[in-house]
Amino acid sequence: MKQRINPKNSAKIMGAYSHGLRVNVGDSEMIFVTGQIAMDKDGNAIAPGDIEKQTEFVFESIQNILKETNASLDDVVKVVIYVTKIDDFSKISPIRNKYLVNSKPVSTLVEINKTVKEGCDIEIDVIAIKKK
């Protein structure tokens, strides 16, 4: 069984996807959170040019999506971070470490050309697992 997760305060969905999916797997649930960018619910980029503020915003968005399933960032087992400037790693890493201090998930960070929204310089997706 799978359940779509689309919190009301999240960014407007721009296509055939969900912000998250909860999937039952035996005695646990896997929560897949789609790539989140620093965009408000009206489609406006948050803090263009400020990678720290964008990173904070994205982790808060992910946290809100996970809360919809009674999960938290402590349940995250994998994180993938996409950035438009790899040189921003030193600014992103401390924020990432703050939010994922307890979960210490496997992690990937890659540089990309751009995200789907002009002014958004980071996109993060996660997978979490929690006991039912």
Steps between C-alpha positions, in 0.01 A plus 500: 500500500619852429371833624567836336627779726425858393490742796282806444785741581739343246586643160241457229540174311615567145427162341412135550681440828455519876718678754533166673386141500459270798541133411431213741779242511433234762530645850637830367410785269726657240443868434630639172520879482523647152768757428418816692614844389484839670162597357199622694143375451437779247793394282744773601869427552611547862818701563651491149879506524506401870588131511486482881144634519394277213654194666325577830168549318535170314582300814201660676278400206628143516443496876138614448434230242644233730283628789191418293593132546613534864858461381789740555841583362634245750339230281686607183723226355599665170538860383591631156592867464518672164668843483568742218843590645711225657704774669198555729570164668677671792187711565253211455683236703462657847125548443464143370692373803275696739181350359635145460715480814309198638425307181842523332357366171688393190545812294571626151570857389526584132528815292227567244441766236181637654178401678146525361455847655717799417661634819497163679855369531449183703271197484491223760318168505497245780388149587396423859406173670304473823334223697121491482 
